Amino acid sequence: MAVQIYHEGAAEFHLPQSAHVFYNPRARLGRDLGVLAMRAEAERLERPLEVLELMAGAGLRTKRYLLEAPVAQMVVNDANYTSFDVLRAHVGDDPRVELHNELAQRLLCRFYLEDRRFDWVDLDPFGTPAPYVPYLTGVVRWEGLLYITATDAPVLCGAQRGESLKSYDAVSAYGRECHEIGLRVLIGFVQRRLIQANMYGVPVMSYFDGYCWRVLIRAFKGTRGFNIEHLGFIVQMPDGEYRATMAGVPAPVNHEYNPSTTVRWAGPLWLGPLHDHAFLSAMHRAAHEDYFADARRFLAKLNRELDELPIVYSLPVLADRLNRSVPSTRQAVKFLRAQGYRASPVHHCGSAIRTDAPLRVLLRLWDE
């Protein structure tokens, strides 16, 4: 079978040409940020990490973690037999690696019964992570990190709102702001599963990179430290204004949407901060190598946004409503700050802003 050679970071990969095993360059940013987050966490703990990677595929992420991050031991699993053969060829000789070829839920249940816990648990499934998240609560250490990926864009972006109820116990929203709402739906779902296990999470890094959603959440024991006001809903009023609220229950799917009379609900979801900015700064400092240039720029973008503001507006959508040209994001942010409101760019959309300003104030931008 023909083999292709790829280079990423400090690693070299030999992948057979197969429908089951492939190299996805769009996921590189997630691997870069994973390496940097591991470095920052090992610096915080002052020791190497014990890592569990549940769906390693061909081992691209695994090999980079082993080569570039401080790893003491790594349990690596993939249920696909074809992928597992390539995975074993990539990392099977490393004495720090413990390989498994099992269903993720079965492995997680066994580790729970054996009381095995890890500093870092990596979950990167195809589609939704929802079926696996409840099992993660039994294998992550207190104050350990969960790195969770979701790629089910039609669900989190509101094109399949009924499916979002099935996967995330929440209603998603369709529109230009869907990536922000989808990110908060995902975090809210993880928080509710942690709370059911007498735990709670603090988001360390949360983002949509144009390909998938990823959240890095630190898990804490008990629920006394959890702020219940960080769970709620985002509602869009008939005039298009977004508001954050805690009232209500998950809204049913609305089959007869009328924009002039209907109030759209999205949630329940996470209304709190998306990042730990001190941790992001530690990640930025850990990015010594030249090949982390894109990751450094992305981290700087995350650090600039006011992520504790859950309301995001797409400037092109508002401009279309007014039949006017689209102002620059910098213009909009400067205008709102001059009015006494908070505003910032959004990491996943260059033409959107975060703000606590009412829509009527934002619309005055076009009059100015």
Buried (B, 14 or more C-beta within 10 A) or exposed (E): EEEEEEEBBEBEBEBBEEEEBBBEEEBBBBBBBBBBBBBBBBBEEEEBBBBBBBBBBBBBBBBBBBBBBBBEBBBBBBBBEBBBBBBBBBBEEBEBBEBBBBEBBEBBBEBBEEEBBBBBBBBBBEBBBBEBBBBBBBBBBEBBBBBBBBBBBBBBBBEBBEBBBEBBBBBBBBBBBBBBBBBBBBBBBBBBBBBEBEBBBBBBBBBBBEBBBBBBBBBBEEBEEBEEEBBBBBBBEEEBBBBBEEEEEBBEEEEEEEEEEEEBBBBBBBBBBBBBBEBBBBBBBBBEEEBBEEBBEBBEBBBEBBBBBBBBBBBBBBBEEEEEEBBEBEBBBEBBBEBEBBBBBBBBBEBBBBBBBEBEBBBEBBEE
